[in-house]
């Protein structure tokens, strides 16, 4: 993804796993071969494996910088973490921090970590393993997490401490940040900055998790939405009814997705999702009664 500029903000992609193929029915339980065939014309091998029909996702963060502050949105899977139920995420050893350093940022320079939600593949690099302990990767940052979602998973963890919440990520990637005093629980409409040239705010995005959020960036006349897992794969622009298996409320997730697509359709606003493969950034365009995604190379 080339750098996106929103007012005074510069947005870069920090890659963890550039391309990972998932079984189509594991990702979308209600997908059909017909809907895949209908969309092969605009979704090439970068997005759907030709031989298998598996959907290809990226795992990445967004780095947002202004002259005054540096933020990271969502932190992927993380290294050395025990995730046996999903082998593709298990005990990784990815050059994520090297990729961040290549963009000119050290972990100590990050001021904010913003979590659209607390699923395992969005909080992993909140912590890293040091001398056998999980410690915050970004020691000088405020970690912003949705209050409602945190309380939901906290209750599940407290009710059954030995039952891994979110594949164990709540214990190894969220609670150490809280213990270190770096977590800030926020409401789903929290505004981080309201400057004319660099405004960031959370917005409610119900459906995927209890308390799911998306992030809006505004600067001057520019606008972008970091949608987290409101949309997983570009085929959902054409078929928004495709429901991710992890959605806790599929009907609400669909309503959120439709509202976002309608808001952005045929506008200059960027859509920056949590999992679209390279080139990742792009814009929503209308296509009959549905939508398409136009990638910005």
C-alpha positions in Angstrom: 0.0 0.0 0.0 1.3 3.4 -0.9 1.2 6.0 1.7 -2.2 7.7 2.2 -2.4 11.3 3.3 -5.4 12.6 5.2 -4.8 16.2 6.1 -1.6 16.3 8.0 -1.8 12.6 8.8 0.3 10.0 6.9 -1.0 6.5 6.9 1.3 3.5 6.1 0.7 -0.2 6.3 2.8 -2.3 8.7 2.7 -5.8 7.4 2.7 -9.0 9.5 1.4 -11.7 7.1 1.0 -10.2 3.6 -1.2 -13.1 2.2 -2.8 -16.0 4.0 -5.5 -18.2 2.4 -8.5 -19.4 4.4 -11.1 -22.0 3.4 -14.0 -20.1 2.0 -16.6 -21.7 4.3 -14.4 -21.2 7.4 -14.4 -17.5 6.6 -18.0 -17.2 5.4 -20.3 -20.0 6.4 -23.0 -18.8 3.9 -20.8 -18.4 0.8 -21.7 -20.2 -2.4 -19.7 -21.2 -5.4 -22.1 -19.1 -7.5 -21.2 -15.8 -5.8 -17.5 -16.6 -6.1 -17.9 -17.3 -9.8 -19.9 -14.1 -10.2 -17.0 -12.0 -8.8 -14.0 -13.7 -10.4 -14.0 -11.1 -13.1 -12.8 -8.3 -10.7 -11.2 -10.4 -8.0 -8.0 -12.0 -9.4 -5.5 -14.4 -7.9 -4.4 -11.9 -5.3 -7.7 -12.2 -3.6 -9.1 -15.6 -4.4 -6.9 -18.7 -5.0 -7.8 -19.9 -8.6 -7.3 -23.6 -7.8 -9.1 -23.8 -4.5 -11.4 -20.9 -4.2 -9.9 -20.0 -0.9 -10.0 -16.4 0.2 -6.8 -14.6 0.7 -6.4 -12.1 3.6 -3.6 -9.9 4.8 -2.8 -9.3 8.4 -1.5 -5.8 9.0 -1.6 -2.7 11.1 -1.9 0.9 10.1 0.7 3.5 11.2 -0.7 7.0 11.5 1.7 9.9 11.9 1.6 13.7 12.3 4.3 16.0 13.3 2.9 15.8 16.9 2.1 12.2 17.5 2.3 8.6 16.2 -0.4 6.0 16.4 -0.8 2.3 15.5 -4.3 0.8 14.7 -4.7 -2.9 15.5 -1.7 -5.1 16.0 -2.2 -8.4 14.2 -1.3 -11.8 15.7 2.0 -11.4 17.4 5.0 -13.6 17.7 5.6 -16.7 19.9 1.9 -17.0 20.9 0.2 -20.3 21.5 -2.7 -20.5 19.1 -3.2 -24.2 18.4 -6.7 -23.9 17.1 -5.5 -21.8 14.1 -2.2 -23.2 13.0 -1.6 -20.2 10.7 -1.4 -18.0 13.8 0.4 -20.4 16.0 3.9 -19.6 17.4 4.7 -17.1 14.6 8.1 -15.5 14.0 7.3 -12.6 11.7 9.4 -9.5 11.0 6.7 -7.1 12.1 8.9 -4.9 14.3 11.5 -4.8 11.5 8.8 -3.7 9.1 7.8 -0.9 11.6 11.4 0.1 11.9 11.8 0.3 8.1 9.1 3.0 8.2 11.3 5.0 10.6 9.4 4.2 13.8 10.7 2.4 16.9 8.2 0.9 19.4 9.2 3.5 22.0 8.1 6.3 19.6 4.5 5.2 19.4 2.1 7.4 21.4 -1.2 5.6 20.9 -2.3 2.0 20.1 -5.9 2.0 18.9 -7.9 -1.2 19.0 -11.0 -1.5 16.7 -11.7 -4.7 18.6 -10.0 -7.3 20.8 -9.9 -10.4 18.6 -6.8 -12.5 18.6 -5.6 -11.3 15.2 -5.9 -7.6 16.1 -4.1 -7.4 19.5 -1.2 -9.8 19.2 1.6 -7.2 19.0 0.2 -5.3 22.0 2.7 -7.4 23.9 5.9 -9.3 23.2 7.8 -12.0 25.0 10.7 -10.7 27.1 12.5 -13.1 29.5 9.5 -15.4 29.6 7.0 -12.6 30.3 4.5 -10.8 28.1 5.3 -7.1 28.3 3.8 -4.1 26.3 5.5 -3.8 22.9 4.9 0.0 22.9 6.0 1.0 26.4 5.2 4.7 26.1 1.8 4.4 24.4 -1.7 4.7 25.6 -3.6 1.7 24.5 -7.2 2.6 23.6 -9.7 -0.2 23.9 -13.5 -0.2 23.8 -14.9 -0.3 27.3 -18.0 -2.4 26.5 -15.9 -5.0 24.7 -13.2 -5.2 27.3 -15.8 -5.7 30.1 -17.5 -8.4 28.0 -14.3 -10.4 27.7 -13.2 -9.6 31.2 -16.3 -11.2 32.5 -15.8 -14.3 30.4 -12.2 -14.5 31.6 -13.1 -14.1 35.2 -15.8 -16.7 35.0 -13.5 -19.4 33.6 -9.8 -18.3 34.0 -8.5 -21.6 32.6 -10.6 -21.3 29.4 -8.7 -19.2 26.9 -10.7 -16.2 25.8 -10.1 -15.2 22.2 -7.6 -18.1 21.7 -5.7 -16.9 24.8 -5.1 -13.4 23.5 -7.0 -11.7 26.3 -4.6 -13.2 28.8 -1.3 -12.7 26.9 -2.1 -9.6 24.7 -4.6 -7.5 26.7 -4.3 -8.1 30.4 -0.5 -7.4 30.5 -1.2 -3.9 29.0 -3.8 -3.3 31.7 -1.5 -4.5 34.4 1.2 -2.1 33.2 -1.3 0.8 33.5 -1.2 1.6 29.8 -4.8 0.8 28.9 -7.5 3.4 28.5 -11.0 2.1 28.2 -13.1 4.4 25.9 -16.6 4.7 24.8 -17.5 3.7 21.2 -17.8 7.3 20.1 -14.5 8.5 21.7 -12.7 11.4 20.0 -8.9 11.3 20.3 -8.2 14.4 18.3 -10.4 17.1 16.8 -7.9 19.3 15.0 -8.9 20.6 11.6 -6.0 18.9 9.9 -5.9 15.7 12.0 -9.1 14.5 13.7 -9.4 10.9 14.9 -12.5 9.4 16.4 -14.0 6.0 17.1 -17.5 5.2 15.9 -19.8 2.3 16.9 -19.7 -0.7 14.4 -21.9 -3.3 16.0 -22.1 -6.9 15.0 -18.7 -8.4 14.8 -18.0 -8.3 18.5 -19.7 -6.9 21.6 -18.6 -3.3 21.3 -16.9 -3.5 17.9 -15.7 -0.1 16.6 -14.3 1.6 13.5 -12.0 4.6 13.3 -12.6 7.7 11.2 -9.7 10.0 10.1 -10.5 13.5 9.0 -8.1 16.2 7.8 -9.1 19.2 5.8 -11.3 17.8 3.1 -9.9 14.3 3.3 -11.5 11.3 5.0 -10.7 7.7 5.6 -12.3 4.9 7.6 -10.3 2.1 9.2 -13.0 -0.5 9.4 -11.3 -3.3 11.3 -13.4 -6.4 10.7 -16.6 -4.7 9.5 -15.5 -6.1 6.1 -13.0 -9.0 5.8 -12.7 -9.5 2.1 -13.5 -7.3 -1.0 -16.1 -9.8 -2.1 -18.3 -8.5 0.7 -18.6 -5.2 -1.2 -20.5 -7.2 -4.0 -22.1 -9.6 -1.5 -22.5 -7.8 1.8 -24.7 -10.6 3.1 -21.7 -12.9 3.4 -21.3 -13.4 7.2 -18.0 -14.0 8.9 -18.1 -17.0 11.2 -16.9 -14.8 14.1 -19.7 -12.3 14.0 -21.6 -12.4 17.3 -24.6 -10.7 15.7 -24.7 -11.3 11.9 -27.8 -9.1 11.3 -26.1 -6.2 13.1 -22.8 -6.8 11.3 -24.7 -6.7 7.9 -26.4 -3.5 8.9 -23.1 -1.9 9.9 -21.4 -3.1 6.7 -24.2 -1.8 4.5 -24.2 1.6 6.2 -20.5 1.9 5.7 -20.6 1.0 2.1 -23.4 3.4 1.4 -21.6 6.2 3.3 -18.4 5.8 1.2 -19.8 4.8 -2.2 -18.7 7.1 -5.0 -16.9 9.5 -2.6 -13.2 10.4 -2.4 -13.0 8.7 1.1 -10.6 5.9 1.6 -11.6 2.5 3.0 -8.8 0.9 5.0 -9.8 -2.5 6.2 -8.1 -4.9 8.5 -7.6 -7.7 6.0 -7.7 -6.7 2.3 -4.5 -7.9 0.6 -2.2 -5.5 -1.2 -2.6 -2.9 -2.4 -5.2 -2.8 0.4 -6.3 0.9 0.3 -9.0 1.9 -2.0 -12.5 3.4 -2.5 -16.0 2.0 -2.7 -17.9 2.4 -6.0 -21.4 1.6 -6.8 -22.2 -1.3 -9.1 -25.9 -1.6 -9.9 -27.6 -2.3 -6.6 -24.4 -3.4 -4.9 -20.8 -2.2 -4.7 -17.3 -2.9 -5.8 -13.9 -2.0 -4.3 -11.4 -0.1 -6.4 -7.9 -0.7 -5.2 -5.5 2.3 -5.3 -2.2 0.9 -6.7 
